[in-house]
Amino acid sequence: MKKRVIAYKKFSPALTARLQEAAELIYVDVTGTHGLAPLEDALPDAHGLIGSSVKLNAELLDKAPHLEAIASVSVGYDNYDLDYLTRRCILLCNTPDVLTETVADTAFALILSTARRVVELANYVKAGDWQASLGEPLFGSDVHGKTLGIVGMGRIGSAIARRGHFGFGMTILYNSHSPKPDIEREFAAQYRSLDQLLSEADFICVTVPLSPETTRLIGAREFALLKPESFFINISRGKVVDEKALIDALQKQQFKGAGLDVFEKEPLPADSPLLNLPNVVATPHIGSATHGTREGMARCAVDNLLAALSGKRPPDLVNREAWERRSQ
Ligand code: DGY
């Protein structure tokens, strides 16, 4: 008998066909007025789950007694309770690598658009305000040759460092759990404590995954360390930053601007003070959102899920302990 897979995200016809060939596939729409109810209803018979952007907590998953594996179409796995999944020997898989370069591109889109005021000035042209050659008050800041501080030097941090070093001739500073000699050699990068990095960099780019240790890693004390001419970029998770402190620092013009792809609450509420700040470029969590990369992530998630459900170790297993416990 085929195992039952619940997809809480739409897949391309080719990937849907692959899932259907290997499993009994049920698609549930969690974006409608009933919220998560369709997913909850499907959980009692589920062996596999595949999707993204839904917090699958213990309370919800207790309704899925036969669950063997979850394939998240994301690299981040802050929507899952790892201890709980491992206790139940449920395998959790993510989609690393495939999105690295695209997310690094997004970081640079935010760096360039904040520094060169691209959104603000494009709106200025559209509004018909371009009546004479641009005056100094509307000039931007240079990116090339400046100092880029990367908080979190994983795959994405390293792809950003490569762009900064080779593409823009930037000096690379970084902070991570421990120094990374390979990165230092490759990009002439220099390790700094978080405080040092925040006070030295012209562009601060946050790429750490969300975890209990990184929740509100950057708050009022940290924002006070930024140089007045610096820019703050967040492409990781909104909760890594104390958003109230960020708004306060931006309103007081403690630093020059922010490029934000992620927020404490998503979608960003329409009354967020961030939307009234001209020195903020806010994008709707588009880090990996290109056609090619999202299809690649979906393919990777399908590969992971089908491997897990057929008893094979999935390529991108997050909770290895669950696999080891299973084989005991
Ligand atoms: C991820 O994969 O975690 C990105 O944030 C896109 O959701």
Residues whose N, C-alpha, C, O or C-beta is under 5 A from the ligand:
A	BS01	DGY	V73 S74 V75 G76 S236 G287 S288
